[in-house]
Amino acid sequence: MKRFFFVLFVVSLFSCSDSTSKNEVKKEQVAVSNETLVTEIEGMVCSMGCGGSIRKELKSTGAVSRVEVDFDEEKEKQTVKITFDNHLISKKEIVDKIEKLNKGQFSVSIIGSSYIESSNDDNGSSGNPKVNVSESSFEIPSLLDILSSIVVQ
């Protein structure tokens, strides 16, 4: 029995633990959507899978607030409208990110773009849509933490 606890103690000493990530669970970045990009994307085979992977990749940048896919399986090219903060990401970077997905499955052509008008209300705050992007981290607890919680109980 003593050997068992000794082995557990030694293993817990060498288990991975990152104390800085406990204090810093979320990093938050605020993007102000100020431009809309309309594209045609060739190579999409479905709205859920392809549209989802495009949406996930673009939103992970923290600069894209909205991705709208107008999927019609009878069309060769699908229309995708992307709302983003042009101070954080460029149109070229958006196109490059999409074209690199799924080993180059997609081909993107820009149809057009437009700026989102900003308006000030009576309080002087901006009327731009804002996006809060949160990044959560996950940490595997160390064996020492697990053992101490078991022993305390």
C-alpha positions as CSV (number, residue, x, y, z in Angstrom):
1,M,0.0,0.0,0.0
2,K,2.9,2.4,0.8
3,R,4.4,1.6,-2.6
4,F,1.2,2.5,-4.3
5,F,1.1,5.9,-2.6
6,F,4.7,6.5,-3.2
7,V,4.3,5.7,-6.9
8,L,1.3,8.0,-7.1
9,F,3.2,10.7,-5.3
10,V,6.2,10.4,-7.7
11,V,4.0,10.4,-10.8
12,S,2.1,13.5,-9.5
13,L,5.3,15.4,-9.1
14,F,6.2,14.8,-12.7
15,S,2.7,15.3,-14.1
16,C,2.1,18.3,-16.4
17,S,0.6,21.4,-14.9
18,D,0.5,24.9,-16.2
19,S,-0.3,27.3,-13.4
20,T,-0.4,30.4,-15.7
21,S,-3.3,29.0,-17.7
22,K,-5.4,28.6,-14.6
23,N,-5.3,32.4,-14.0
24,E,-5.8,33.2,-17.7
25,V,-8.7,31.2,-18.9
26,K,-10.1,33.6,-21.5
27,K,-8.5,36.0,-23.9
28,E,-11.0,38.4,-25.3
29,Q,-10.7,40.4,-28.5
30,V,-13.3,42.9,-29.8
31,A,-13.7,43.3,-33.6
32,V,-15.7,46.0,-35.1
33,S,-17.4,44.9,-38.3
34,N,-16.9,47.6,-40.9
35,E,-17.0,45.8,-44.3
36,T,-18.9,43.1,-46.1
37,L,-17.3,40.9,-48.8
38,V,-19.4,39.0,-51.2
39,T,-17.7,36.0,-52.9
40,E,-18.5,33.1,-55.2
41,I,-16.9,29.9,-54.0
42,E,-16.5,26.9,-56.3
43,G,-15.9,23.4,-54.9
44,M,-18.6,23.4,-52.2
45,V,-20.5,20.2,-52.1
46,C,-22.8,20.9,-49.1
47,S,-23.9,23.7,-46.9
48,M,-23.3,22.1,-43.6
49,G,-19.8,20.6,-44.0
50,C,-18.2,23.0,-46.5
51,G,-20.0,26.0,-45.2
52,G,-19.3,25.0,-41.7
53,S,-15.6,24.6,-42.3
54,I,-15.4,28.0,-44.0
55,R,-17.3,29.6,-41.2
56,K,-15.2,28.0,-38.5
57,E,-11.9,29.0,-40.2
58,L,-12.9,32.6,-40.8
59,K,-14.4,33.1,-37.3
60,S,-11.3,31.7,-35.7
61,T,-9.4,34.8,-36.9
62,G,-11.3,37.0,-34.5
63,A,-11.9,39.5,-37.3
64,V,-14.9,37.9,-39.0
65,S,-18.3,38.4,-37.3
66,R,-20.6,36.7,-39.8
67,V,-20.5,34.2,-42.7
68,E,-23.7,33.7,-44.7
69,V,-23.7,30.8,-47.2
70,D,-26.4,30.9,-49.9
71,F,-26.1,27.2,-51.0
72,D,-27.9,25.9,-54.0
73,E,-26.7,22.4,-55.0
74,E,-27.8,23.0,-58.6
75,K,-25.2,25.8,-59.0
76,E,-21.5,25.2,-59.5
77,K,-20.6,28.3,-57.5
78,Q,-22.0,29.3,-54.1
79,T,-22.5,32.8,-52.9
80,V,-20.9,33.6,-49.5
81,K,-21.3,36.9,-47.7
82,I,-18.6,37.7,-45.1
83,T,-18.8,40.5,-42.6
84,F,-15.5,41.5,-41.0
85,D,-13.2,44.1,-39.5
86,N,-10.9,45.3,-42.3
87,H,-8.4,46.7,-39.7
88,L,-7.8,43.1,-38.5
89,I,-7.9,41.1,-41.7
90,S,-7.8,42.0,-45.4
91,K,-9.9,40.6,-48.3
92,K,-6.8,38.8,-49.7
93,E,-6.2,37.1,-46.3
94,I,-9.9,36.0,-46.3
95,V,-9.6,34.6,-49.8
96,D,-6.3,32.9,-49.0
97,K,-7.7,31.2,-45.8
98,I,-10.7,29.8,-47.8
99,E,-8.6,28.6,-50.6
100,K,-6.2,26.7,-48.3
101,L,-9.0,24.8,-46.6
102,N,-9.5,21.1,-47.4
103,K,-6.3,20.8,-49.4
104,G,-7.3,23.5,-51.8
105,Q,-10.8,22.3,-52.5
106,F,-12.3,25.8,-52.9
107,S,-11.7,28.4,-55.5
108,V,-12.8,31.9,-54.5
109,S,-13.7,34.9,-56.7
110,I,-14.8,38.3,-55.2
111,I,-18.1,39.6,-56.5
112,G,-18.0,42.9,-54.5
113,S,-17.6,44.5,-51.2
114,S,-19.2,47.4,-49.3
115,Y,-18.3,49.3,-46.2
116,I,-20.7,49.3,-43.3
117,E,-21.8,52.8,-42.4
118,S,-21.1,53.8,-38.8
119,S,-23.5,56.0,-37.0
120,N,-23.4,57.7,-33.7
121,D,-26.3,57.8,-31.4
122,D,-27.1,60.5,-28.8
123,N,-24.7,59.0,-26.3
124,G,-21.8,59.3,-28.8
125,S,-21.2,55.5,-29.0
126,S,-20.6,53.9,-32.3
127,G,-23.3,52.0,-34.0
128,N,-21.0,49.4,-35.5
129,P,-21.8,45.8,-34.8
130,K,-19.2,44.5,-32.4
131,V,-18.1,40.9,-32.0
132,N,-16.7,39.4,-28.8
133,V,-14.4,36.5,-29.6
134,S,-13.5,34.4,-26.6
135,E,-10.8,31.8,-26.6
136,S,-11.1,29.2,-23.9
137,S,-8.3,26.9,-22.9
138,F,-8.5,23.4,-21.4
139,E,-6.0,22.0,-18.9
140,I,-5.6,18.5,-17.9
141,P,-5.4,18.5,-14.1
142,S,-2.2,17.2,-12.5
143,L,-2.3,14.0,-10.5
144,L,-1.2,16.0,-7.5
145,D,-4.4,18.1,-7.7
146,I,-6.5,14.9,-8.1
147,L,-4.8,13.1,-5.2
148,S,-5.1,16.1,-2.9
149,S,-8.8,16.3,-3.6
150,I,-9.2,12.6,-2.9
151,V,-7.1,12.7,0.3
152,V,-9.0,15.8,1.7
153,Q,-12.3,14.0,1.2
